[in-house]
Amino acid sequence: MLPPEHFLVAFIPLLVYVLVRDKQLPSLRFVAVVFLGTQFPDLIDKPLAHQFGVLPSGRVFMHSLPTAIPVLLIIALYGWQTNRIRLSSAFIFSHISHLLADNYRLLIQSNPRIPADLLWPLTQPIARPVTPYWAGTGGINVYLWTAFSIIVLSISTYAIITDVLKQSNTGKY
C-alpha cells in the first residue's frame, strides 16, 4: 500500500469514532499521531532494508509482531503515564492497521494464514526483490524515502524528548 492509503485505512474509522464520541473534528495533534502511526513501520523498515541493508526485507522488524508489540506496549505505557491514552491508542491502532493492510490478502483468503513477515525473526521473511518496485530509476525514491523518514522521525523524537522533559520538570511523572 502507498502512504496515503495506509493513512486513510486508519484515519477513516478513527475520524468516525471522534465525530460520534466528541461531535467535533479531531485535533491536529490527533491527526498527526494517526499519520505517524500509519507510516511508522515503513519509516523504520524501508530505510533499514533498502538504504542501509540491515534488514532482509522492508516488511520485517516494525512490520513484525514480535518486535512491534514491545514498542506498542511502551507507547501504551507512555500514553498512560502522561494521561494521553487516546493519542497512544490512536498510534497503536494506526500501526496495527498498517500491518493488517499490508497482509490482508493472506489473512482473508479461503485458507487464511499468518504471513511469515508478521512473525519475523521467528520465521524467514517472504522473499522479495532486493530493489523494491517503488524505488524508481536509479533508486532515487529509496533516497527520498530515507530522507523523509529521517526528517519525520527526528521531529517526532524531538517532540517526545521535549514532552518528557516538560513532564519531568512539572512533576507529572
N, C-alpha and C positions, 0 to 999 in steps of 0.2 A: 504494500500500500504506500501511497505517497503521503507526505507530511500533512497536507490539508485533509485528506481522507481520514487519517488517524485522529486528527483533531475533531472532526465532525462526528465520528463514531462515538467518542466520549462526550463531546460537548452537548449534543442534542439531548440525550437523556438527562444530563445534569442541568441543562437550561430548563427543561420541563419541570424537573424537581424544584429548582429555585423559584420558578414562576408560580407553581402551585403552592409551595410552602410559604414563600415570602410575599407573593403578589407584587414582585418588582424584579427588575433585571439584576443579574449577578454583578458584583463589583468587578472592577478592572483587575484587582488582585486575584480574585477567584478565577477569572478567565485566564490570566497569566499562569496560574498554578495548573490549570487544566491543560493549557498548551504545553507547559514544561513536562508534565506527566505523560502526555501522549507522545512526546518526542524523545523523552529521556533514554529509552532503550537504544534508539538509533544514534543519539548524540554520543553515547558511550561506545557502543559496539562497532559502528561503521568506521570511525577513525582508527580504533584499535586493530581492526581486522584489515581494512583496505589501505590505510595510510601507513601504519606502523608495523603491520604483520604480526601482532602479538597474539591475536585470536585466530582460530582456524576458519571462522566464518563471521559474517556481520550479523548473524542471528543467534549468537550464543552469549554467555555472560549475563547481561541485564535482560536478555530475552529468555533466560533460563530460570525456572522456578527455584532450584537450589541456591542460586546466588541472588535472585531478585527478592525472595521472601525475607531474608535477613535485613536487606536495605529497606524494604517496605515496613518492616516492624520498627526499625529505627525512626522512620518518618512518622509512623503512628505514635510512637513514644514522644517524639519531639512535638507533635501536634497536641498531645495530651498534656505535656508539661507546660506548654506555652498557651494553653487554652485556645488552640486553633484546630480543634478536631475536625471541623468542617473543611478547612483547607487541606489538611493532611489526608482526609478521606477522599477528597476530590482528586488529589495527586495519585493516591493508591488506586482508585477506580480507573483513572486515566491510564496509568501504567498497565494495569491488568487488561484493560480494553485493547491496548496496543498488542499485547501478547495474543489475545484471542483473535483479533483481526488478522494478524499475520498467519494464524494457524487454523482459521475457521474451516477451510476445505477438508482438512483431515479430521477435524472434530465433528463435522456434521454428515460425513459420508455414511453409506449404509452400514459399514463396519467401522465405526469411529475408533480412532486410536490416538494416543498421546504422541505428538511428534517428538522425535529424538532431540531436536533443538531445545525443547522445553525442559529436558532432563539433563542437559549438558552440565557438568562434566561426568555425570554418571553414565551417560551413553555417548556414542560417537555422533557428532553433528551430521546433518544431512549434507551430502556432497554438493558443492556449488562451484561455479567457475571462480577462479582467482580474481578476475576482473568482473565486477558486477555489471549487470545490464545498464544501469543508470549512470555509469562512470563517464560516458561521453568520449569524444575524440581526445586522445592523449590523457584520459583520466582526469580532465580538469574538474569535473563535478566532485571527485573524491577530495581534491584540494579545497574546493569551495565549501563542501560539507564539513570538512575538518576545521576550516576557519570559522564557519558558523557555529560549530559545536564548541570550540574554544571560547568564542565570544559569549554564547548563551550560558555555558557552564561557569565561566568567570564571573559574569554578572550575578548569577544565582548564588554562587559561593560567597561573593561579596555581601549580598543581601542577607544570607543566612548568618555569616560571621558578625555582621553589624547588628542583626537582631539578637543573636546570642549575647553579645557584649552589652547591648542595651538592657536585655532581660536580667543579666547578672548584676549590672550596676543598680537596677531598681529593686533587686532582691526578689524577683518573681519566681526564681527557680527554687 
